[in-house]
Amino acid sequence: MSMDGRTGICSCNTCTSTIHGGRMSQGAEDGGVTHVHGCMQQGTLVDVVAINLFEEVKQMALIKIVLFTMLLVVVVMFFTLYRNEANLFQPPGIEKRLSVFLTTNIAVTSDDHQFEELRTPVFNLSAEKLYLRVLDVAAVSGWNIIAHDSDNKNANFVVLSPILLFEDDVYVQVNSLGEDQSSLYIHSKSHTGYADLSSNSSHIQDLVQKIRND
């Protein structure tokens, strides 16, 4: 509907055609009023449609933001798992590994661990030499030595995550298996959170690999 700003009367063709000689007859006035009401109703309908369309656009925008946020979280999660050497495609498979890395904040070596990288590492070194190598590698890696016992050959460390600086406690015990052979028991646990995204497993792997490559 279009209105004449001077008269306030609808200026559409149907309404203006009812004006005769500068004045509006009673019949024309009645018809014009009826038409104006119709025009107003059409205008109101257009407004309602516009409002509904605007609301739909807002809802679509909100849905896109939510989907983008969810995608971003998934990407960051899998990047972190990759960075932490989660070995998702190694036995016992991605489903089992995700169920561990997304629900626990601890990693411990053992002789029969389901993850090969967390099975007890054995070295062709005496317990004394292995213990000294553990301390050297930890220091070079930037681990904070909280306590160490040279007689019992164990040590406690605190490791900080690279970005958020979360603290993980790492305990290492050297066990002698003979004159020139020894093994490590390593226990790593996060201070906060219920899922470590394989960070504790990463600490263990990092220590073992650097000792082997030293």
C-alpha positions in Angstrom: 0.0 0.0 0.0 1.2 3.5 -0.8 0.0 6.6 1.1 -0.3 10.2 0.0 1.7 12.1 2.6 -0.5 15.2 2.3 -3.9 13.6 2.6 -3.1 10.3 4.4 -5.2 8.6 1.7 -4.0 5.5 -0.1 -2.6 6.6 -3.5 -2.9 3.3 -5.3 -4.8 3.3 -8.6 -7.9 1.7 -7.2 -8.2 4.3 -4.3 -7.4 7.4 -6.4 -9.9 6.4 -9.1 -12.7 6.9 -6.6 -12.1 10.6 -6.3 -14.4 12.7 -8.4 -13.9 16.4 -9.0 -11.6 16.9 -6.1 -14.2 15.4 -3.7 -15.0 11.8 -2.8 -18.6 10.7 -3.2 -20.1 8.7 -0.4 -20.1 5.5 -2.4 -16.6 6.1 -3.5 -15.5 7.0 0.0 -17.0 3.8 1.3 -15.4 1.8 -1.4 -12.1 3.7 -0.9 -12.1 3.1 2.8 -12.8 -0.6 2.2 -9.9 -0.8 -0.2 -7.6 1.1 2.1 -8.4 -1.5 4.8 -7.5 -4.2 2.3 -4.3 -2.4 1.4 -3.4 -2.1 5.1 -4.1 -5.8 5.6 -1.8 -6.6 2.7 0.8 -4.4 4.2 0.5 -6.2 7.5 0.8 -9.5 5.8 4.0 -8.4 4.1 5.4 -7.2 7.4 4.6 -10.6 9.0 6.3 -12.5 6.2 9.4 -10.2 6.4 9.6 -10.7 10.2 9.3 -14.5 9.8 11.9 -14.5 7.1 14.2 -12.5 9.3 13.7 -14.9 12.2 14.5 -17.9 9.9 17.7 -16.2 8.7 18.7 -15.6 12.4 18.0 -19.3 13.2 20.1 -20.4 10.2 22.9 -18.2 11.2 22.8 -19.6 14.8 22.8 -23.2 13.5 25.8 -22.4 11.3 27.7 -21.0 14.3 26.9 -24.0 16.4 28.0 -26.4 13.6 31.2 -24.5 13.0 32.0 -24.5 16.7 31.4 -28.2 16.9 33.6 -28.8 13.9 36.3 -26.6 15.3 36.3 -28.6 18.6 36.5 -31.9 16.7 39.5 -30.6 14.6 41.3 -29.3 17.7 40.7 -32.6 19.5 42.1 -34.8 16.7 45.0 -32.5 16.1 45.9 -32.8 19.8 45.6 -36.6 19.7 47.9 -36.6 16.6 50.4 -34.3 18.3 50.3 -36.5 21.4 51.1 -39.6 19.4 47.8 -41.3 20.2 48.5 -43.9 17.4 44.8 -44.1 16.8 45.1 -46.7 13.9 47.3 -49.1 15.8 45.9 -52.1 17.7 43.5 -52.4 19.5 41.9 -49.9 17.1 40.6 -46.3 17.0 37.4 -47.0 19.0 39.2 -48.6 21.9 41.9 -45.9 21.9 39.4 -43.1 21.8 37.5 -44.6 24.7 40.7 -44.4 26.8 42.0 -41.0 25.7 38.6 -39.3 26.1 37.8 -40.8 29.5 41.0 -41.1 31.5 43.8 -38.8 32.6 46.5 -41.3 33.4 48.9 -43.6 31.6 51.0 -46.4 33.2 53.5 -48.9 31.7 52.9 -52.6 32.3 54.2 -55.9 30.9 50.9 -56.7 29.1 49.5 -53.3 28.3 46.9 -53.3 25.5 48.8 -50.4 23.9 52.2 -51.6 22.6 53.9 -48.2 23.3 53.0 -48.5 27.0 54.4 -52.0 27.5 57.3 -52.1 30.0 60.4 -50.7 28.2 63.6 -52.8 28.6 67.1 -51.4 28.0 70.5 -53.1 27.7 71.9 -50.8 30.4 72.7 -51.3 34.0 70.1 -49.8 36.4 72.6 -47.1 37.4 73.3 -46.0 33.9 69.6 -46.0 33.0 68.7 -44.0 36.0 71.3 -41.3 35.1 70.0 -41.3 31.6 66.5 -40.7 32.8 67.6 -37.7 34.8 69.5 -36.3 31.8 66.7 -36.7 29.3 64.2 -35.2 31.7 66.3 -32.2 32.2 66.9 -31.7 28.5 63.2 -32.0 27.8 62.4 -29.3 30.3 60.8 -31.5 32.9 60.8 -30.1 36.4 62.5 -32.5 38.9 60.5 -32.5 42.1 62.3 -35.3 43.9 64.8 -38.1 43.1 66.3 -41.0 45.0 69.6 -42.3 43.7 69.6 -45.3 46.1 66.2 -46.6 45.0 66.6 -45.2 41.5 63.3 -43.4 41.2 62.3 -39.8 40.5 59.3 -37.5 40.4 58.8 -34.9 37.7 56.2 -32.3 36.7 55.6 -31.8 33.0 53.8 -28.7 31.6 51.7 -28.9 28.5 53.0 -26.7 25.6 50.0 -24.4 25.2 47.8 -24.3 28.2 50.6 -25.2 30.7 48.5 -27.9 32.4 50.6 -29.9 34.9 51.2 -33.6 34.7 52.9 -35.7 37.4 55.4 -38.3 36.1 56.9 -40.9 38.4 59.8 -43.1 37.0 61.2 -46.2 38.7 64.3 -48.0 37.3 64.2 -51.8 37.9 67.3 -53.9 37.5 67.0 -57.1 35.4 70.6 -58.1 35.6 74.1 -56.6 35.4 73.6 -55.0 32.0 69.8 -54.9 31.7 67.1 -52.9 33.3 63.6 -51.6 32.8 61.4 -48.6 33.5 58.1 -48.4 35.3 56.5 -45.0 34.4 53.3 -43.5 35.8 52.0 -40.3 34.4 48.9 -38.5 35.6 47.3 -35.1 34.9 46.5 -32.7 37.7 43.3 -31.5 36.2 40.6 -32.8 33.8 39.2 -36.2 33.2 40.5 -36.7 29.7 44.1 -36.2 28.8 43.8 -36.7 25.0 46.9 -39.0 25.2 49.2 -36.4 26.8 50.3 -38.8 29.5 51.0 -41.5 27.0 53.0 -38.9 25.1 55.2 -38.2 28.1 56.0 -41.8 28.4 56.7 -42.3 24.7 58.8 -39.2 24.6 61.0 -40.3 27.5 61.5 -43.8 26.3 62.3 -42.7 22.7 64.8 -40.1 23.8 66.6 -42.6 26.1 66.8 -45.1 23.2 68.1 -42.5 20.8 70.6 -40.9 23.3 
